[in-house]
């Protein structure tokens, strides 16, 4: 048991990595649908490349969306609108007409009653004639339609089909009133015509509720299928063209096949298959990291980050497919390579993206088409940000993504349909939306930086701007140190570019490595412009303490200004565990016999632990030394560079950094060349 616990303790880091990958697999399985998938890929207009397909069971042939849509349009077009006579309102209007007639007659004729009754009866007769026939309400359902259009006139619970010509309109009713008075005598036209026309109203009203209900009932009767395929019937043979009819049969088989696979008896088998496939996908990712990016897999934080990006994209895609599959192409899948490239490199970005689209391919319909589209778009994305130097590149990348999606879609449509008639233009809107949403990479990068403590090239470019508050303060209070830092940054950036590393990180680290000198700038020789050296008034121990303190103060100042830990490492390590040579030698000369505490003259370290920090240590020491060299020529620069760097090697300052002797020799050559250029040293040519 003791051995087991000991083994677990020793292997805890590896076990923790395995747990992270297992958790990733579990989460992905939970995100996957639990239905089976059809095992054949097919596209309309292409050849059937698989073996002869025989129906494994009876199934109905589903109508295509186009057929169903056309059938629905026809039914809706043929559905007769429903109208209803408003009898109560008609009777009420009739009573109002009689009252209005009495008032109008008395007003005009006072108590004369000759022909009064005749006029009244005639007016009521015209009213009854109009409203027995009916004045129909003009609604969009009948406006500008042929006069032989049939409507349904509701009478209690029955519907009577009627032509539009069997009803008056308001205009027709007014004309009818005029005509009726042309052939009568002893009737006051001037009184009755305006009176009757004022009571013209629409008493045959449109009933939208009954009409809509009838439409829905009719639509519900539409069959979603057309015909059957029996078990054992040949569906398609190898090499056949997948016509529109064959395509619909295959789509119907696929739907029924996946439906049957979703049964309870096969539920656990489907889950097991998903676990196998997802496990293989993440194992391949782990093997890639272990074989080619071991420094990444050693840090569990990196594993969590990569798995989080994959799971985040699978989650979004899964939600979209479950809610509205037509919006699948709106998902900004190209965020994956952008985010991974920004934090790591293009090679890892491509591999993580491949794993992501392979996993999502199991979710997406027409997976081959989907994977091809996303793969090409992802590669273009990675190429466009391979050298990320400006934020404007994100906008250009977004444009490249949109054009790539659009061109691939047009090409796929052309080879599938042989024409461009079936292009769905809404797809271009989805492609544009997906491309625009890749711009969210910028705030996401900022968020991930804060969550995981990363520093990206984008942030390094911002930090390296010499107009930042801290560097402006350094230039104002310690101009000599600022110029020294600039020289170190320029040379270190060139060196790391040549031997391989992160030039932006090196430059930023070099710019900030001496910010601890801000508090007491005059105690450092490069800032003593007037020849006054305050160290003359101090003991060697006191001077060494001040010089060493600039590292500690630099770390404190960097943390106060929220500089990333990766930059603070340059401040900690740029002197390593070396001594303040000048004051140490001076103390040694004065107190050699009495003895003294050497620790007071030693920097606290740590020593550099990366190529970048090691290079800054070398360049810092060499650049500072050349400032105090009296005679600067080719030989003196050569000796100075060799002595300083060889001494650092002898003091084991590079034992923890992944730098080779070949790198160091190359660094020496670059530094010698640069220093001679800076100090305008001419090479001596042999005399001919």
C-alpha positions in Angstrom: 0.0 0.0 0.0 2.9 2.3 0.8 4.4 1.7 -2.6 1.1 2.4 -4.3 0.7 5.8 -2.5 4.3 6.6 -3.3 3.7 5.8 -6.9 0.5 7.9 -7.0 2.4 10.8 -5.4 5.2 10.6 -7.9 2.9 10.4 -10.8 0.3 12.9 -9.6 1.1 15.4 -12.4 0.6 12.8 -15.1 -2.6 11.5 -13.4 -4.0 15.0 -13.2 -3.4 15.4 -16.9 -5.3 12.2 -17.6 -8.1 13.4 -15.4 -8.4 16.6 -17.4 -8.6 14.7 -20.7 -11.2 12.3 -19.2 -13.3 15.2 -18.0 -13.1 16.8 -21.5 -14.4 13.5 -23.0 -17.2 13.3 -20.5 -18.3 16.9 -21.2 -18.2 16.4 -25.0 -20.2 13.1 -24.7 -22.9 15.0 -22.7 -23.0 17.7 -25.5 -23.5 15.1 -28.2 -27.0 14.1 -29.3 -27.9 10.5 -28.4 -29.3 9.6 -31.8 -27.4 7.4 -34.3 -26.0 8.7 -37.6 -26.5 7.5 -41.1 -23.2 5.9 -42.3 -23.4 7.1 -46.0 -22.4 10.5 -47.3 -24.2 11.6 -50.4 -24.9 14.8 -52.4 -27.6 15.5 -55.0 -26.2 15.4 -58.6 -23.1 13.3 -57.7 -22.4 9.6 -58.2 -23.4 7.0 -55.5 -19.9 5.8 -54.6 -20.9 3.1 -52.1 -22.2 -0.4 -52.7 -25.7 -1.1 -53.9 -28.1 0.2 -51.3 -31.0 -2.1 -50.3 -33.8 -0.9 -48.1 -33.2 -2.5 -44.6 -36.9 -2.0 -43.6 -40.1 -0.4 -44.9 -40.2 3.3 -44.9 -42.2 6.2 -46.4 -40.7 8.6 -48.8 -40.9 12.1 -47.4 -41.8 15.0 -49.6 -39.1 17.6 -50.1 -39.4 21.0 -48.5 -39.9 22.5 -51.9 -42.8 20.0 -52.7 -44.4 20.6 -49.3 -44.1 24.4 -49.7 -45.6 24.3 -53.2 -48.5 22.1 -52.0 -49.1 24.4 -49.1 -49.1 27.5 -51.3 -51.6 25.8 -53.7 -53.9 24.9 -50.8 -53.7 28.3 -49.2 -54.4 29.9 -52.6 -57.4 27.7 -53.2 -58.8 28.2 -49.7 -62.0 30.3 -49.9 -62.3 33.1 -47.4 -65.2 33.1 -45.0 -67.7 36.0 -44.6 -70.7 36.4 -42.3 -73.8 38.7 -42.6 -74.3 41.0 -39.7 -78.1 40.7 -39.4 -78.4 42.6 -36.1 -76.5 45.6 -37.4 -78.6 45.6 -40.6 -81.9 45.6 -38.6 -80.6 48.4 -36.4 -79.6 50.5 -39.4 -83.1 49.9 -40.9 -84.7 51.3 -37.7 -82.3 54.3 -37.8 -83.2 54.9 -41.5 -86.9 55.0 -40.7 -86.3 57.5 -37.9 -84.0 59.6 -40.1 -86.7 59.6 -42.9 -89.3 61.0 -40.4 -87.0 63.7 -39.3 -85.9 64.7 -42.8 -89.6 64.7 -44.1 -90.9 66.8 -41.3 -88.0 69.2 -41.6 -88.7 69.7 -45.3 -92.5 69.3 -45.5 -93.6 69.9 -41.9 -97.1 68.4 -41.6 -97.8 67.6 -45.3 -98.3 63.9 -45.6 -99.1 63.6 -49.3 -96.9 60.8 -50.8 -95.1 60.5 -47.4 -95.9 56.9 -47.0 -95.1 56.1 -50.6 -91.6 57.7 -50.3 -91.0 55.8 -47.0 -92.0 52.4 -48.5 -89.9 53.0 -51.5 -86.8 53.9 -49.4 -87.2 50.8 -47.2 -87.7 48.6 -50.3 -84.3 49.8 -51.8 -82.6 49.3 -48.4 -84.0 45.8 -48.1 -82.9 45.0 -51.7 -79.3 46.1 -51.1 -78.9 44.4 -47.7 -80.7 41.2 -48.6 -78.1 40.9 -51.3 -75.4 42.3 -49.0 -72.6 44.8 -49.1 -69.3 43.0 -48.8 -66.3 44.2 -46.8 -63.2 44.7 -49.0 -60.2 42.9 -47.5 -56.9 41.9 -49.1 -58.2 38.3 -49.5 -60.7 39.5 -52.2 -59.3 42.8 -53.4 -58.1 42.9 -57.0 -59.3 39.3 -57.4 -61.3 38.0 -60.4 -65.1 38.6 -60.1 -65.8 34.9 -60.3 -63.9 34.3 -57.1 -65.9 32.2 -54.7 -66.2 32.9 -51.1 -68.0 31.1 -48.2 -71.0 33.0 -46.7 -71.6 31.7 -43.2 -75.2 31.1 -42.2 -75.2 29.8 -38.6 -73.2 26.5 -38.9 -73.3 26.2 -42.7 -71.2 27.8 -45.4 -72.8 28.8 -48.7 -70.4 29.2 -51.6 -71.1 32.5 -53.4 -69.4 34.5 -56.2 -68.2 38.0 -55.6 -70.7 39.2 -58.2 -73.6 38.3 -55.9 -72.7 41.1 -53.5 -72.7 44.8 -53.7 -69.7 46.9 -52.9 -70.2 50.4 -51.4 -69.6 51.9 -54.8 -72.0 49.5 -56.5 -74.7 50.1 -53.8 -74.5 53.9 -54.3 -74.8 53.5 -58.0 -77.8 51.1 -57.5 -79.6 53.7 -55.4 -79.1 56.3 -58.2 -80.4 54.0 -60.9 -83.6 53.0 -58.9 -84.8 56.6 -58.9 -84.5 57.1 -62.6 -87.9 55.5 -63.5 -90.2 56.5 -60.6 -92.6 59.3 -60.1 -94.0 61.1 -57.0 -90.7 60.3 -55.2 -88.5 63.0 -53.7 -85.1 62.1 -55.1 -83.4 65.0 -53.5 -84.5 63.8 -50.1 -84.2 60.1 -50.4 -81.0 59.6 -52.4 -78.6 61.3 -49.9 -80.5 59.8 -47.1 -80.1 56.2 -48.4 -76.5 56.7 -49.4 -75.7 57.9 -45.9 -76.9 54.5 -44.6 -74.8 52.4 -46.9 -72.4 50.2 -44.9 -70.7 46.8 -45.2 -72.9 44.2 -43.6 -71.0 41.1 -45.1 -68.0 41.0 -42.8 -64.8 39.0 -43.2 -64.3 36.3 -40.5 -60.5 35.9 -40.1 -60.7 33.3 -37.3 -62.9 30.9 -39.2 -60.8 31.4 -42.4 -57.5 30.7 -40.5 -58.9 27.7 -38.7 -60.1 26.3 -42.1 -56.6 26.9 -43.5 -54.9 25.1 -40.6 -57.3 22.2 -40.8 -56.6 21.9 -44.6 -52.9 22.1 -44.1 -53.1 19.4 -41.3 -54.5 17.0 -43.9 -51.4 17.4 -46.1 -49.5 14.2 -46.2 -45.7 14.6 -45.5 -45.0 11.5 -47.5 -45.5 10.2 -51.1 -45.2 6.5 -51.6 -43.4 3.7 -49.8 -40.1 1.7 -50.1 -40.4 -1.9 -49.1 -37.9 -3.9 -47.2 -35.4 -5.5 -49.6 -36.1 -3.1 -52.4 -33.1 -1.7 -54.2 -32.8 2.0 -53.6 -29.7 2.9 -55.6 -26.9 1.1 -57.3 -23.2 1.9 -57.2 -22.3 4.5 -59.8 -25.8 5.8 -60.3 -26.4 9.6 -60.4 -28.2 10.8 -57.3 -31.2 12.5 -59.0 -33.6 14.7 -57.1 -36.0 11.8 -56.7 -33.2 9.4 -55.5 -31.9 12.1 -53.2 -35.3 12.4 -51.5 -35.6 8.7 -51.0 -32.1 8.7 -49.4 -33.0 11.6 -47.2 -36.1 9.7 -46.1 -34.1 6.6 -45.3 -31.5 8.6 -43.4 -34.2 10.2 -41.2 -36.0 6.9 -40.5 -32.7 5.1 -39.9 -31.5 7.7 -37.3 -34.9 7.7 -35.7 -34.8 3.9 -35.2 -31.2 4.1 -33.9 -32.4 6.4 -31.2 -34.4 3.7 -29.5 -33.6 2.8 -25.9 -32.1 -0.6 -26.8 -29.4 1.1 -28.8 -28.9 4.1 -26.6 -25.9 2.8 -24.6 -24.2 1.4 -27.7 -24.4 4.9 -29.3 -22.9 6.5 -26.2 -20.1 3.9 -26.2 -19.4 4.7 -29.8 -19.3 8.4 -29.0 -16.9 7.8 -26.1 -14.5 5.8 -28.4 -14.5 8.4 -31.2 -14.1 11.4 -28.8 -11.4 9.6 -26.8 -9.4 8.9 -30.0 -9.7 12.6 -31.0 -8.4 13.9 -27.7 -5.7 11.1 -27.4 -4.4 12.2 -30.8 -4.3 15.8 -29.5 -2.4 14.6 -26.4 0.1 12.6 -28.4 0.7 15.6 -30.7 1.4 17.8 -27.7 3.6 15.2 -26.0 5.6 14.6 -29.2 5.9 18.2 -30.6 4.9 20.6 -27.9 6.0 19.0 -24.7 6.5 22.4 -23.0 2.8 23.0 -23.5 1.5 19.7 -22.1 3.8 20.0 -19.1 1.7 22.9 -17.9 -1.8 21.8 -16.8 -3.1 25.3 -17.3 -2.4 25.0 -21.0 -4.3 21.7 -21.2 -7.3 23.3 -19.5 -7.2 26.2 -21.8 -7.1 24.1 -25.0 -9.8 21.8 -23.9 -12.0 24.8 -22.8 -11.7 26.3 -26.3 -12.7 23.0 -28.0 -15.6 22.4 -25.6 -16.8 26.0 -25.9 -17.1 25.7 -29.7 -18.7 22.2 -29.6 -21.2 23.6 -27.0 -22.2 26.5 -29.2 -22.5 24.3 -32.3 -24.6 21.7 -30.4 -27.0 24.3 -29.1 -27.4 25.8 -32.6 -28.1 22.4 -34.2 -30.7 21.5 -31.6 -32.5 24.8 -31.9 -32.2 25.8 -35.5 -29.8 23.8 -37.8 -30.2 26.3 -40.6 -28.0 28.7 -38.5 -25.1 26.3 -38.3 -23.0 28.4 -40.7 -23.4 31.4 -38.4 -21.3 29.7 -35.8 -17.8 31.5 -35.8 -15.7 28.3 -35.8 -12.7 30.2 -37.0 -12.3 31.7 -33.5 -10.5 28.5 -32.6 -7.4 28.9 -34.8 -7.3 32.7 -34.0 -7.3 32.2 -30.2 -4.9 29.2 -30.2 -2.5 31.0 -32.6 -2.5 34.2 -30.5 -1.5 32.3 -27.3 0.7 29.6 -28.9 1.7 29.1 -32.5 0.4 28.4 -36.0 1.2 24.7 -35.9 -0.7 24.0 -32.7 -3.5 26.3 -33.9 -4.0 24.1 -37.0 -3.9 20.9 -35.1 -6.4 22.0 -32.4 -8.6 23.3 -35.2 -8.5 20.0 -37.0 -9.5 18.1 -33.9 -12.3 20.6 -33.2 -13.9 20.3 -36.7 -13.5 16.5 -36.7 -15.5 16.4 -33.5 -18.1 18.9 -34.7 -18.3 16.9 -38.0 -20.2 14.2 -36.1 -22.8 16.8 -35.2 -23.2 18.6 -38.5 -25.4 17.5 -41.4 -23.5 16.9 -44.7 -20.4 16.5 -42.6 -17.9 16.2 -45.5 -19.1 19.4 -47.1 -19.1 21.1 -43.6 -15.6 19.9 -42.7 -14.2 20.9 -46.1 -15.7 24.4 -45.8 -14.4 24.9 -42.3 -11.0 23.4 -43.0 -10.2 25.7 -45.9 -11.5 28.7 -44.0 -9.5 27.8 -40.9 -6.2 27.4 -42.9 -6.8 30.8 -44.6 -7.4 32.3 -41.1 -4.2 30.9 -39.7 -2.2 32.1 -42.7 -3.6 35.6 -42.4 -2.5 35.9 -38.7 0.7 33.9 -38.9 2.6 37.2 -38.2 0.3 39.1 -35.8 1.6 42.6 -35.6 -1.4 44.9 -35.8 -5.0 44.7 -34.5 -6.2 45.7 -38.0 -5.2 42.1 -39.0 -8.3 40.8 -37.2 -10.5 42.9 -39.6 -8.6 41.6 -42.7 -8.9 38.0 -41.4 -12.7 38.5 -41.0 -12.9 39.6 -44.7 -10.8 36.6 -45.8 -13.1 34.2 -43.9 -16.2 35.7 -45.5 -14.8 35.4 -49.1 -13.5 31.9 -48.5 -16.8 30.7 -47.2 -18.6 32.3 -50.1 -16.3 31.0 -52.8 -16.4 27.4 -51.4 -20.2 27.5 -51.2 -20.5 28.7 -54.8 -18.1 26.0 -55.9 -20.0 23.3 -54.1 -23.3 24.5 -55.5 -22.0 24.4 -59.0 -20.7 20.8 -58.8 -23.8 19.6 -57.0 -26.5 21.3 -59.2 -24.6 22.2 -62.4 -25.9 25.7 -62.1 -26.3 28.7 -59.7 -30.1 28.8 -59.6 -30.3 27.0 -56.3 -28.0 29.3 -54.4 -29.5 30.3 -51.1 -28.6 33.9 -50.6 -29.3 33.9 -46.9 -26.2 31.7 -46.6 -24.0 34.7 -47.5 -25.6 36.6 -44.6 -24.7 33.7 -42.3 -21.1 33.7 -43.6 -20.9 37.4 -43.1 -22.3 37.1 -39.5 -19.8 34.3 -38.8 -16.9 36.3 -40.1 -18.0 39.4 -38.1 -18.2 37.4 -34.9 -14.6 36.4 -35.3 -13.9 40.0 -34.2 -15.0 38.8 -30.7 -11.6 37.2 -30.6 -10.2 40.4 -29.4 -12.2 40.7 -26.1 -12.0 36.9 -25.7 -8.2 37.1 -25.9 -8.2 39.8 -23.2 -10.5 37.6 -21.1 -8.4 34.5 -21.4 -5.2 36.6 -20.7 -6.8 37.6 -17.3 -8.2 34.1 -16.6 -5.0 32.1 -17.4 -2.3 34.7 -16.9 -1.1 34.5 -20.5 0.5 37.3 -22.4 0.0 37.6 -26.1 1.8 39.3 -28.9 -1.0 41.9 -29.0 -0.4 42.8 -25.4 3.4 42.8 -25.8 3.1 45.3 -28.7 1.0 47.6 -26.4 3.4 47.2 -23.5 6.4 47.8 -25.7 5.1 51.2 -26.8 7.6 53.7 -25.3 4.8 56.1 -24.6 3.4 53.9 -21.8 3.3 55.7 -18.5 6.1 53.7 -16.9 8.5 54.0 -19.8 7.8 57.7 -20.1 8.6 58.1 -16.4 11.8 56.2 -16.9 12.8 58.4 -19.8 12.1 61.5 -17.8 13.7 60.5 -14.4 16.5 58.2 -15.6 17.3 59.1 -19.2 20.6 57.2 -19.2 18.8 54.0 -18.0 16.1 54.5 -20.6 18.7 54.8 -23.4 20.5 51.7 -22.1 17.2 49.8 -22.0 16.4 50.8 -25.6 19.9 49.6 -26.7 19.5 46.3 -24.9 16.0 45.8 -26.3 17.1 46.4 -29.9 20.1 44.1 -29.6 18.3 41.4 -27.6 15.4 41.4 -30.1 17.8 40.8 -33.0 19.7 38.1 -31.1 16.6 36.1 -30.2 15.2 36.4 -33.7 18.4 34.8 -35.0 18.7 31.9 -32.5 14.9 31.3 -32.2 12.5 32.5 -29.5 10.0 35.2 -28.9 11.3 38.6 -30.2 8.4 40.6 -28.9 8.6 39.1 -25.4 12.4 39.7 -25.3 12.0 43.3 -26.4 9.3 44.0 -23.8 11.4 42.3 -21.1 14.5 44.3 -22.0 12.6 47.6 -22.0 11.4 47.0 -18.4 14.4 45.1 -16.9 15.8 48.2 -15.2 12.7 50.0 -14.0 13.8 49.5 -10.4 16.4 52.3 -11.0 13.5 54.8 -11.1 13.5 55.4 -7.3 17.3 56.3 -7.1 18.5 57.0 -10.6 21.6 59.1 -9.7 23.2 56.0 -8.0 23.6 54.4 -11.4 26.5 55.6 -13.5 24.5 56.0 -16.8 22.4 58.7 -15.1 25.3 60.7 -13.6 25.4 63.5 -16.2 27.2 66.0 -14.0 30.1 63.8 -12.9 28.9 63.7 -9.3 28.9 60.1 -7.9 27.0 59.7 -4.7 28.7 56.4 -4.0 31.8 58.3 -3.1 30.1 59.2 0.2 29.0 55.5 0.9 30.7 52.4 2.0 31.0 49.5 -0.4 28.3 47.5 1.4 25.9 50.4 1.3 26.6 51.0 -2.4 26.1 47.3 -3.2 22.8 47.2 -1.2 21.5 50.1 -3.3 22.6 48.6 -6.6 21.1 45.2 -5.7 17.9 46.7 -4.5 17.0 47.9 -8.0 15.9 44.3 -8.8 13.6 44.1 -5.9 12.2 47.5 -6.4 11.8 46.7 -10.1 9.6 43.7 -9.3 7.5 45.7 -6.9 7.0 48.5 -9.4 6.1 46.1 -12.2 3.5 44.4 -10.0 2.1 47.8 -9.0 1.7 48.7 -12.7 0.1 45.2 -13.4 2.9 44.0 -15.8 2.6 40.3 -16.7 4.6 37.8 -14.8 6.5 36.9 -18.0 8.0 40.4 -18.0 8.7 40.4 -14.3 10.8 37.3 -14.8 13.2 39.5 -16.9 13.6 41.9 -14.0 14.2 39.0 -11.5 16.8 37.2 -13.6 18.8 39.8 -15.5 21.6 39.7 -12.9 21.0 36.1 -11.8 23.1 35.2 -8.8 26.2 37.2 -9.8 28.0 39.7 -7.6 28.3 43.5 -7.9 31.8 43.1 -9.2 33.1 46.7 -8.6 32.0 47.1 -5.0 32.8 43.4 -4.2 36.4 43.9 -5.5 36.6 47.2 -3.6 35.4 45.6 -0.4 37.8 42.7 -0.9 40.7 45.0 -1.2 39.8 46.9 1.9 38.8 44.0 4.2 40.6 41.0 2.8 42.3 40.2 6.1 39.4 40.8 8.4 36.8 39.0 6.2 33.3 40.1 5.3 29.8 38.8 4.3 30.0 38.1 0.6 26.2 37.6 0.5 25.7 41.3 0.8 27.3 41.8 -2.6 25.4 39.0 -4.3 22.1 39.4 -6.3 19.3 37.2 -5.1 18.4 35.7 -8.4 17.0 33.4 -9.7 19.2 32.7 -12.7 17.6 32.8 -16.2 15.3 29.9 -17.1 14.5 30.6 -20.8 16.4 31.6 -23.9 14.8 35.1 -23.7 15.8 35.9 -20.2 19.3 34.5 -20.8 19.8 36.7 -23.8 18.7 39.8 -21.9 21.3 39.0 -19.2 24.1 38.7 -21.8 23.1 41.8 -23.7 22.5 43.9 -20.6 26.0 43.1 -19.2 27.8 43.6 -22.5 26.0 46.9 -23.4 26.6 48.3 -19.9 30.3 47.3 -20.0 30.9 49.1 -23.3 29.7 52.3 -21.8 32.6 52.3 -19.3 35.3 51.1 -21.8 37.9 53.7 -22.5 39.2 52.4 -25.8 36.6 51.0 -28.2 38.0 49.1 -31.1 37.5 45.7 -32.7 39.8 43.9 -30.3 38.5 45.5 -27.2 34.9 44.7 -28.2 35.8 41.1 -29.0 37.6 40.7 -25.7 34.8 42.3 -23.7 32.1 40.2 -25.2 34.1 37.0 -24.8 35.1 37.7 -21.2 31.7 38.7 -19.9 29.7 35.9 -21.5 32.4 33.3 -20.6 32.4 34.5 -17.0 28.5 34.1 -16.9 28.9 30.5 -18.2 31.5 29.8 -15.6 29.2 31.1 -12.9 26.5 28.6 -14.1 24.1 31.4 -15.0 22.6 29.6 -17.9 22.2 26.1 -16.4 18.4 26.4 -16.2 17.8 27.9 -19.6 17.3 26.0 -22.8 20.2 27.6 -24.6 23.0 25.7 -26.3 26.7 26.5 -26.8 26.0 26.9 -30.5 23.4 29.6 -29.6 25.9 31.3 -27.3 28.6 31.4 -30.1 26.0 32.9 -32.4 25.0 35.4 -29.8 28.6 36.5 -29.3 29.0 37.2 -33.1 25.8 39.2 -33.3 26.7 41.3 -30.2 30.2 42.0 -31.6 28.8 43.1 -34.9 26.2 45.3 -33.4 28.5 47.0 -30.9 31.0 47.8 -33.6 28.2 49.3 -35.6 26.9 51.3 -32.7 30.3 52.6 -31.8 31.3 53.1 -35.5 34.3 50.8 -35.3 35.9 50.3 -38.7 37.3 46.9 -39.7 41.0 46.9 -40.5 41.6 45.6 -44.1 44.9 44.0 -45.0 47.4 46.1 -46.9 47.7 45.0 -50.5 
